[in-house]
């Protein structure tokens, strides 16, 4: 098998930007937590100081001692409740950050796998921004056009009796992946057709590099005719080579590739 002539892209993706923003948020939240803790301690010490100084014989209101002393535990309790809320928010942000990092790792693993293993007749375009998110990868070659959506879920990837995605002993999907692919598929086909003058056929694929995917898994719905193949990255390579629908000529491949190159720059 020949080594593909694919250039590694260092372009910052939409997901990279989300990860960077979440990382900054975590840093800001840690600083806020530290500042709040310091403020909490300082005010508690101030209340203790006021309570002790109120015991001075020159103080005409000794009851202030009890007021200040009682205020200390009430203030600390309020501070603890507030800090727990901050910690909870930090926990959610950290969980979201870890999830995004895992998603990026999954994307990169499949993208790099395709670039290293597809022959030079195939082109790989990754992380094409649509205005709402990224198309993870589009492969163009002699056997057709493939739009690849990559997910980081682990566990056993299968489907229920109605053909809907089901994950056993793994991460629960945070959205309807099939519906996401259906919408992206329409965008990709429309863009290619408008910018090439072709009536293209785009093959959608859902890939789980971290999961154990059931063989010959296809997601369907009673509301449309889309049949969405689901597979691992290794099966993806076989699928691309074995596909025999809508074969493309070198001229068509070049025309589609130029259009996707322009889209990738946007």
BADOFI-246723 format. One line per 10 residues: number of its first residue (from 1); their letters; for each residue x, y, z of C-alpha. Coordinates in pm, 1 decimal, always signed. Layout:
// BADOFI-246723
NUM> a> X/Y/Z | ...
***
This chain:
// BADOFI-246723
1> xxxxxxxxxx> +0.0/+0.0/+0.0 | +138.6/+338.6/-98.1 | +186.5/+613.2/+151.9 | -73.2/+889.9/+104.4 | +35.2/+1238.8/+16.8 | -155.1/+1415.9/+291.0 | -43.5/+1736.1/+459.6 | -80.7/+1757.9/+834.2 | -296.7/+2054.4/+925.4 | -211.1/+2272.2/+1225.7
11> xxxxxxxxxx> -521.3/+2484.5/+1180.8 | -708.1/+2546.3/+1503.3 | -1041.0/+2367.1/+1483.7 | -1377.0/+2464.3/+1629.8 | -1330.8/+2193.0/+1893.8 | -979.8/+2319.9/+1971.6 | -1128.3/+2663.7/+2038.2 | -1388.0/+2513.8/+2270.9 | -1116.0/+2324.7/+2459.3 | -905.4/+2640.8/+2488.6
21> xxxxxxxxxx> -1204.0/+2841.0/+2617.6 | -1288.6/+2574.0/+2875.9 | -925.9/+2558.1/+2987.7 | -927.7/+2934.6/+3040.1 | -1258.8/+2908.4/+3225.5 | -1110.9/+2647.7/+3460.3 | -812.0/+2871.1/+3528.7 | -1041.7/+3168.3/+3600.2 | -1263.6/+2958.1/+3826.3 | -962.6/+2833.1/+4023.6
31> xxxxxxxxxx> -852.9/+3195.3/+4074.7 | -1203.7/+3294.9/+4182.1 | -1215.2/+3004.3/+4428.5 | -876.0/+3102.2/+4572.0 | -975.2/+3467.8/+4602.1 | -1307.8/+3378.0/+4765.7 | -1136.2/+3149.4/+5015.9 | -890.7/+3424.3/+5108.9 | -1177.7/+3673.0/+5143.3 | -1370.7/+3426.0/+5360.1
41> xxxxxxxxxx> -1075.7/+3380.6/+5597.4 | -1003.6/+3753.9/+5617.9 | -1363.9/+3845.5/+5702.7 | -1382.3/+3564.7/+5961.9 | -1064.1/+3696.5/+6123.9 | -1205.4/+4049.1/+6115.5 | -1524.4/+3936.6/+6290.9 | -1317.3/+3754.0/+6551.2 | -1106.4/+4064.5/+6604.6 | -1418.6/+4281.7/+6647.4
51> xxxxxxxxxx> -1563.7/+4028.5/+6891.1 | -1249.7/+4030.2/+7104.4 | -1209.5/+4406.9/+7098.9 | -1573.8/+4447.7/+7203.5 | -1478.7/+4290.6/+7537.6 | -1265.8/+4594.0/+7615.9 | -1388.8/+4761.3/+7931.4 | -1421.8/+5088.8/+7747.0 | -1684.9/+4935.0/+7517.3 | -2024.0/+5055.0/+7634.5
61> xxxxxxxxxx> -2198.0/+4782.8/+7435.0 | -2059.0/+4443.6/+7553.7 | -2345.4/+4272.5/+7368.6 | -2152.7/+4338.3/+7052.2 | -1920.9/+4054.7/+7152.5 | -2200.8/+3801.4/+7121.9 | -2322.4/+3956.4/+6798.0 | -1979.4/+3933.6/+6638.0 | -1914.0/+3588.6/+6782.1 | -2247.3/+3457.4/+6654.2
71> xxxxxxxxxx> -2181.2/+3612.0/+6312.9 | -1861.9/+3409.2/+6264.4 | -2019.1/+3058.3/+6230.9 | -2314.0/+3198.2/+6031.4 | -2075.2/+3370.8/+5792.0 | -1853.9/+3061.2/+5763.3 | -2159.9/+2844.4/+5694.4 | -2272.0/+3079.8/+5417.1 | -1918.2/+3076.0/+5279.2 | -1907.4/+2696.5/+5276.6
81> xxxxxxxxxx> -2239.6/+2677.6/+5090.4 | -2117.5/+2930.9/+4835.0 | -1787.1/+2746.4/+4794.6 | -1968.8/+2416.8/+4737.9 | -2163.4/+2584.0/+4456.8 | -1836.3/+2707.9/+4306.3 | -1686.0/+2357.8/+4333.2 | -1992.7/+2208.4/+4166.8 | -1964.5/+2452.5/+3877.4 | -1590.8/+2381.7/+3848.6
91> xxxxxxxxxx> -1668.5/+2008.4/+3841.3 | -1917.4/+2050.8/+3556.2 | -1672.9/+2267.6/+3361.9 | -1391.1/+2016.6/+3415.3 | -1615.7/+1730.3/+3303.5 | -1708.4/+1924.3/+2989.6 | -1340.0/+2000.0/+2926.9 | -1240.8/+1633.7/+2962.0 | -1521.9/+1532.7/+2728.2 | -1408.0/+1781.0/+2461.9
101> xxxxxxxxxx> -1045.9/+1666.4/+2494.5 | -1156.4/+1305.8/+2445.2 | -1360.6/+1407.2/+2139.8 | -1056.4/+1579.5/+1990.2 | -840.0/+1273.6/+2056.4 | -1095.8/+1052.6/+1879.1 | -1110.7/+1286.6/+1580.2 | -733.5/+1308.1/+1549.6 | -691.0/+931.6/+1579.8 | -925.0/+860.7/+1288.6
111> xxxxxxxxxx> -800.7/+1153.5/+1079.2 | -437.3/+1047.3/+1121.6 | -529.7/+683.8/+1053.8 | -691.0/+777.8/+722.3 | -401.4/+998.1/+615.4 | -147.2/+728.4/+693.7 | -331.2/+433.7/+541.6 | -529.9/+557.3/+241.6 | -347.6/+538.9/-90.5 | -243.8/+853.1/-277.4
121> xxxxxxxxxx> -554.7/+840.2/-498.3 | -757.6/+953.1/-195.7 | -774.1/+1298.0/-36.8 | -867.2/+1361.9/+326.2 | -1019.5/+1693.8/+437.9 | -1065.1/+1732.0/+810.6 | -1243.8/+1973.6/+1041.7 | -1433.8/+2177.5/+784.2 | -1621.8/+2450.0/+968.6 | -1987.5/+2483.7/+868.0
131> xxxxxxxxxx> -2082.5/+2783.4/+1081.6 | -2226.8/+2566.0/+1358.1 | -1955.3/+2304.3/+1403.5 | -1700.9/+2097.1/+1214.2 | -1736.7/+1820.2/+959.9 | -1485.2/+1580.5/+1114.9 | -1354.9/+1434.6/+787.8 | -1440.6/+1406.6/+418.8 | -1261.9/+1152.1/+200.8 | -1263.0/+1186.7/-179.1
141> xxxxxxxxxx> -1128.1/+914.1/-404.9 | -1199.0/+671.1/-690.2 | -1471.6/+490.4/-495.8 | -1665.1/+805.3/-406.2 | -1713.2/+1074.5/-143.2 | -1734.4/+984.7/+225.7 | -1849.6/+1217.1/+502.1 | -1721.8/+1083.2/+833.1 | -1857.0/+1180.0/+1173.4 | -1629.9/+1068.8/+1459.6
151> xxxxxxxxxx> -1749.5/+1006.6/+1814.8 | -1549.4/+935.3/+2130.9 | -1800.4/+714.3/+2314.5 | -1666.0/+393.4/+2464.8 | -1857.1/+72.6/+2537.2 | -2041.0/-165.7/+2307.0 | -2193.2/+25.2/+2015.5 | -2512.9/-135.4/+1888.9 | -2876.0/-53.9/+1800.3 | -3212.4/-130.8/+1954.6
161> xxxxxxxxxx> -3499.9/-307.2/+1781.9 | -3606.8/+16.0/+1609.7 | -3263.1/+75.6/+1462.6 | -3169.0/+357.1/+1700.4 | -2820.2/+385.9/+1846.3 | -2761.6/+207.9/+2176.4 | -2441.7/+202.3/+2384.5 | -2389.8/-68.9/+2644.9 | -2149.1/-21.1/+2938.0 | -2021.2/+306.3/+2797.2
171> xxxxxxxxxx> -2077.4/+678.5/+2756.8 | -2433.4/+786.5/+2689.3 | -2470.4/+993.8/+2368.8 | -2516.5/+1363.3/+2445.1 | -2708.4/+1422.4/+2122.8 | -2881.5/+1242.5/+1835.6 | -2579.2/+1142.4/+1625.5 | -2785.7/+1017.1/+1335.0 | -2979.5/+1341.9/+1312.0 | -2651.7/+1536.2/+1325.8
181> xxxxxxxxxx> -2510.0/+1332.0/+1035.8 | -2829.7/+1376.4/+833.7 | -2807.9/+1756.3/+861.7 | -2435.0/+1764.3/+783.8 | -2487.4/+1534.7/+486.1 | -2724.7/+1783.7/+326.6 | -2474.7/+2067.6/+379.2 | -2185.5/+1872.2/+225.9 | -2381.2/+1759.0/-81.0 | -2522.0/+2107.4/-141.3
191> xxxxxxxxxx> -2178.4/+2269.3/-116.1 | -2012.2/+2019.7/-350.1 | -2291.4/+2037.5/-607.8 | -2300.8/+2419.1/-612.8 | -1923.1/+2455.5/-639.1 | -1855.5/+2175.4/-888.9 | -2171.7/+2153.1/-1099.4 | -2189.8/+1781.6/-1020.9 | -2481.6/+1583.4/-886.5 | -2278.5/+1418.2/-612.5
201> xxxxxxxxxx> -2347.7/+1113.6/-399.4 | -2202.4/+1146.7/-49.5 | -2167.2/+837.3/+168.1 | -2218.7/+916.0/+540.0 | -2032.9/+711.3/+802.0 | -2037.2/+718.9/+1182.6 | -1710.1/+602.9/+1342.1 | -1632.3/+509.7/+1705.5 | -1254.9/+460.5/+1750.3 | -1283.3/+403.3/+2128.4
211> xxxxxxxxxx> -1585.7/+172.0/+2122.4 | -1653.4/-188.2/+2031.2 | -1885.0/-164.5/+1730.8 | -2121.2/-450.1/+1641.4 | -2056.2/-591.7/+1296.0 | -2264.9/-460.9/+1002.8 | -2432.9/-201.2/+1222.4 | -2665.2/+40.2/+1038.6 | -2883.0/+308.0/+1199.8 | -3225.3/+370.6/+1047.5
221> xxxxxxxxxx> -3535.3/+573.0/+1127.2 | -3901.4/+546.3/+1040.0 | -3901.0/+917.1/+948.0 | -3652.8/+913.5/+656.1 | -3463.9/+685.2/+420.1 | -3112.3/+745.7/+552.0 | -2919.9/+428.0/+629.8 | -2617.1/+523.3/+838.7 | -2332.3/+269.3/+860.7 | -2152.9/+259.9/+1196.7
231> xxxxxxxxxx> -1804.8/+111.0/+1230.5 | -1456.2/+120.7/+1378.8 | -1167.5/+304.2/+1211.8 | -1019.2/-20.1/+1074.8 | -1350.1/-122.5/+919.1 | -1377.5/+229.0/+776.8 | -1073.2/+169.2/+557.0 | -1224.1/-153.2/+420.0 | -1555.5/+21.2/+363.7 | -1397.4/+300.9/+158.5
241> xxxxxxxxxx> -1204.5/+59.3/-62.6 | -1494.1/-184.2/-107.0 | -1758.5/+73.7/-193.0 | -1851.5/+60.5/-562.3 | -2125.1/+322.9/-595.8 | -2077.5/+657.7/-772.4 | -1719.3/+599.7/-885.3 | -1530.9/+919.4/-959.5 | -1290.9/+1000.3/-1242.3 | -955.9/+1174.6/-1167.9
251> xxxxxxxxxx> -1103.9/+1496.0/-1311.5 | -1404.8/+1476.0/-1080.2 | -1180.2/+1402.2/-781.4 | -969.2/+1708.4/-858.9 | -1274.9/+1930.6/-903.7 | -1430.7/+1816.2/-574.0 | -1096.8/+1840.1/-393.1 | -1043.3/+2200.6/-504.6 | -1390.5/+2294.0/-381.8 | -1330.0/+2129.7/-43.5
261> xxxxxx> -990.2/+2297.3/-14.1 | -1162.0/+2633.9/-45.3 | -1424.3/+2537.0/+210.1 | -1153.7/+2420.2/+450.1 | -984.1/+2761.7/+429.8 | -1296.9/+2947.2/+538.6
***
